[in-house]
Amino acid sequence: MTLKKVGTIGIFLRPKTPLLKKTFLDFRKALSGIGIKALVEKESGKMIGEKGFEAKKLAKLCQILISIGGDGTFLSLARETFLFQKPILGINSGKLGFLTETHLENIDQVVERISKQDYLIKERMVIQATIISGKTKKRFYALNELAIKSSQISKLIRLNLYIKNKYVNSYYGDGLIVATPTGSTAYNLSASGPIVFPFTNSFIFTPICSHSFSQRPLVVPADFSNIKIKIPPDEDRAIIASDGQKHFELNKESFLRIKKAPVGVKVICQKDSDFFKTLREKLFWGEILKS
C-alpha cells in the first residue's frame, strides 16, 4: 500500500522534552512549504506552548500521524490511535529505536518523501487482550507485548497457559511475556526470546527467569483460538503491563484471553527499508568478523 495525498499531519512529541519545540516549529514550517498543515497532540502542545488536540481527535483530523521521540512515544501513539487506521511514521530522537523508521537529522528527507509520496504503508499485528471476570470484561491492546508478573515485588508467580482450550504449560518464575513479532526485539529479546520478522503474525510466549531449565520460548500462529492465561487458586494476584505503559490486575477469579486484534498498526516505511540491516546496526551483528 502506498501513501495517498496528504493535507494534514498530526505530530506527537516525546513527553518531558521541551527542547523538541524547535524541531516541531522547523518541521511545521517545512511541511507548510509543501502545502501540508501540521497539528500537535494536546500534551505535546502544552509542553511547547502550542495549542494541541486530543489524540483521538487528531487521528480523525489527519491523514498521517508522526511520533518524534523513541519507541515509547511511538508505542503510546500507536496504542491510542490504531483503531482509526491512520499510518504512523516514527522519527527517532532517542538511542535504540527499533520502531522508529528514520532519525531526527533526516527530517528534511521525511518532508521530501511525503511530498513525493515516496513511502510504503505496512501493517504490524496488535494483541487484543481481555480480562474476563464473570460477566465483566476489560479490553486493552498492545503492539509490543504483555508482561505478566506477580503483584508483589520480587515474588515468584505460577501462570497456566491454554491454547485452543487445551492445557499447554505452567510457568513458574518472575512471569511471562506474550509478545508480537514487533515486540520480539523489545522485552522479549532481553528475556532471551527469539527475534521474529516484524510483519509476520504470531504470538511469542517467553518465560521471565523461569525456575526450570526445561521452560523455553514458544511461538504459535496468531490465528490460534481460545488462548487463555490463568493464575492457579493458590496464587494471589498478577499485574499485566501493556507495552510497559498501562497496567491491569488479574486475580484467581478472572482469566486473560488474548487474540490478534481485527486490525493492526499501519506504519510508514521507506521503500528501501531493511529489517536485517537494522538488526546489524542495533545489535552490532557482524562486528567480530570486521575486527
Summary of the structure (lengths in Angstrom):
residues: 291
radius of gyration: 20.2
end to end distance: 40.8
largest distance: 63.4
contacts: 965
relative contact order: 0.15
helix: 26%
strand: 38%
